[in-house]
């Protein structure tokens, strides 16, 4: 893992370029810094034994998702992202799964999949998605992320 900056944010000391660990400690002021991990949020919406999926611009399908913004509460972020991508409003009814995502080694993340229940809105693709639709267990498209595949397999049980 390559450290994202060259100088200590606290005192300006040059950080050792050879050190590739987390956390890194400044040799002058002894402040320690951790490379951040992003938090992804997704809402799993199942209606009439069908799950809502979105088609990404790159052609892969996924459970509608996005990232938590600084200072944002997890369930609010999930509701916001879900609405931006699908046009639907949801109430969060529970936590389905939490796990680490390693599909982008340069930007590691923790994913939180929440169960949702539709409360309003009109279904339409938006933001990062070009298509949205409900799929039954026997008609699922290929999913873009292994973590989404695990969430869907869990749903089948």
C-alpha positions as CSV (number, residue, x, y, z in Angstrom):
1,X,0.0,0.0,0.0
2,X,1.4,3.4,-1.0
3,X,1.0,6.2,1.5
4,X,-1.2,8.9,0.1
5,X,1.0,11.9,1.1
6,X,4.6,12.8,1.3
7,X,4.7,15.2,4.3
8,X,3.3,15.0,7.9
9,X,0.1,17.0,8.0
10,X,0.9,18.1,11.6
11,X,4.5,19.3,11.4
12,X,5.5,19.2,7.8
13,X,8.3,16.7,8.2
14,X,9.0,14.6,5.2
15,X,7.6,11.1,5.7
16,X,9.7,8.1,4.8
17,X,8.9,7.1,1.2
18,X,10.1,3.6,1.9
19,X,7.5,3.0,4.6
20,X,4.5,1.3,3.2
21,X,2.5,0.5,6.3
22,X,-0.6,1.6,8.1
23,X,-0.5,3.5,10.4
24,X,2.6,5.6,9.6
25,X,4.3,7.6,12.4
26,X,6.1,10.9,11.9
27,X,9.7,10.7,13.1
28,X,9.6,14.3,14.3
29,X,6.3,14.9,16.1
30,X,5.3,11.2,16.6
31,X,1.8,11.8,15.3
32,X,0.3,8.7,13.8
33,X,-1.9,8.6,10.7
34,X,-4.1,5.9,9.3
35,X,-4.9,5.5,5.7
36,X,-8.6,5.9,5.4
37,X,-11.0,3.1,4.4
38,X,-14.1,4.2,2.5
39,X,-17.6,3.1,3.7
40,X,-20.0,1.9,1.1
41,X,-23.7,1.6,1.7
42,X,-26.3,-0.3,-0.2
43,X,-30.1,-1.0,0.1
44,X,-31.5,-4.4,-0.6
45,X,-35.0,-4.0,-1.8
46,X,-37.0,-7.2,-2.3
47,X,-40.6,-7.1,-3.5
48,X,-42.7,-10.1,-4.5
49,X,-39.6,-12.4,-4.4
50,X,-37.6,-10.1,-6.7
51,X,-34.6,-8.0,-5.9
52,X,-33.9,-4.5,-7.3
53,X,-30.6,-4.2,-9.2
54,X,-29.0,-1.4,-11.2
55,X,-27.0,-1.6,-14.3
56,X,-23.8,0.5,-14.1
57,X,-22.3,2.6,-16.9
58,X,-19.6,-0.1,-17.4
59,X,-22.4,-2.6,-18.1
60,X,-22.2,-4.6,-14.8
61,X,-25.2,-5.1,-12.5
62,X,-25.2,-4.4,-8.8
63,X,-27.3,-3.7,-5.7
64,X,-27.8,0.1,-5.8
65,X,-25.0,1.5,-3.7
66,X,-22.7,4.5,-3.0
67,X,-20.4,6.0,-0.4
68,X,-20.9,7.5,3.0
69,X,-20.1,11.2,3.0
70,X,-18.1,13.0,5.7
71,X,-20.4,13.6,8.7
72,X,-23.3,11.6,7.3
73,X,-25.2,9.0,9.3
74,X,-25.1,5.5,7.7
75,X,-28.8,4.9,7.2
76,X,-29.3,8.4,5.9
77,X,-26.5,7.9,3.4
78,X,-28.0,4.6,2.2
79,X,-31.4,6.3,1.7
80,X,-29.8,9.2,-0.1
81,X,-27.8,7.0,-2.4
82,X,-30.7,4.7,-3.1
83,X,-32.9,7.6,-4.0
84,X,-30.3,9.2,-6.3
85,X,-29.8,5.9,-8.2
86,X,-33.3,4.5,-8.3
87,X,-35.7,7.4,-7.7
88,X,-37.3,5.4,-4.8
89,X,-37.6,6.4,-1.2
90,X,-37.1,3.6,1.4
91,X,-37.3,3.0,5.1
92,X,-34.4,1.0,6.5
93,X,-35.7,-2.1,8.2
94,X,-32.5,-3.8,9.2
95,X,-28.9,-4.7,8.5
96,X,-28.4,-7.6,6.0
97,X,-24.6,-7.8,5.9
98,X,-21.4,-6.0,6.7
99,X,-18.1,-7.0,5.1
100,X,-14.8,-5.8,3.8
101,X,-14.5,-5.1,0.0
102,X,-11.2,-5.9,-1.7
103,X,-12.2,-5.5,-5.4
104,X,-10.4,-2.1,-5.6
105,X,-7.0,-2.6,-3.8
106,X,-6.1,1.0,-4.2
107,X,-9.3,2.1,-2.4
108,X,-10.3,-0.5,0.2
109,X,-13.8,-0.2,1.7
110,X,-16.2,-1.7,4.1
111,X,-19.7,-2.4,2.7
112,X,-22.9,-2.2,4.7
113,X,-26.0,-3.7,3.0
114,X,-29.2,-2.6,4.6
115,X,-32.7,-4.0,4.1
116,X,-35.2,-1.5,2.8
117,X,-39.0,-1.1,2.3
118,X,-40.3,1.2,-0.4
119,X,-42.1,4.2,1.0
120,X,-42.4,6.4,-2.2
121,X,-40.9,7.7,-5.4
122,X,-40.9,6.6,-9.0
123,X,-38.6,3.9,-10.2
124,X,-36.0,5.3,-12.7
125,X,-32.3,4.9,-13.3
126,X,-30.2,7.9,-12.1
127,X,-26.8,9.0,-10.9
128,X,-24.3,6.1,-11.7
129,X,-27.0,3.7,-13.1
130,X,-28.3,3.5,-16.7
131,X,-31.0,0.9,-16.0
132,X,-32.9,-0.5,-13.0
133,X,-35.1,-3.5,-12.6
134,X,-36.4,-6.2,-10.4
135,X,-35.1,-9.8,-10.9
136,X,-36.2,-13.1,-9.6
137,X,-33.8,-15.8,-8.4
138,X,-33.8,-17.6,-11.8
139,X,-33.3,-14.5,-13.9
140,X,-30.5,-12.7,-12.2
141,X,-27.9,-11.0,-14.5
142,X,-24.2,-11.4,-13.8
143,X,-23.2,-9.1,-10.9
144,X,-20.3,-6.7,-11.0
145,X,-19.1,-7.3,-7.4
146,X,-18.4,-10.6,-5.6
147,X,-19.7,-9.0,-2.4
148,X,-23.1,-8.4,-4.1
149,X,-23.1,-12.1,-5.2
150,X,-22.6,-13.1,-1.6
151,X,-25.5,-10.9,-0.4
152,X,-27.8,-12.4,-3.1
153,X,-26.7,-15.9,-2.3
154,X,-27.6,-15.2,1.3
155,X,-31.0,-14.0,0.2
156,X,-31.6,-17.3,-1.6
157,X,-31.2,-19.3,1.6
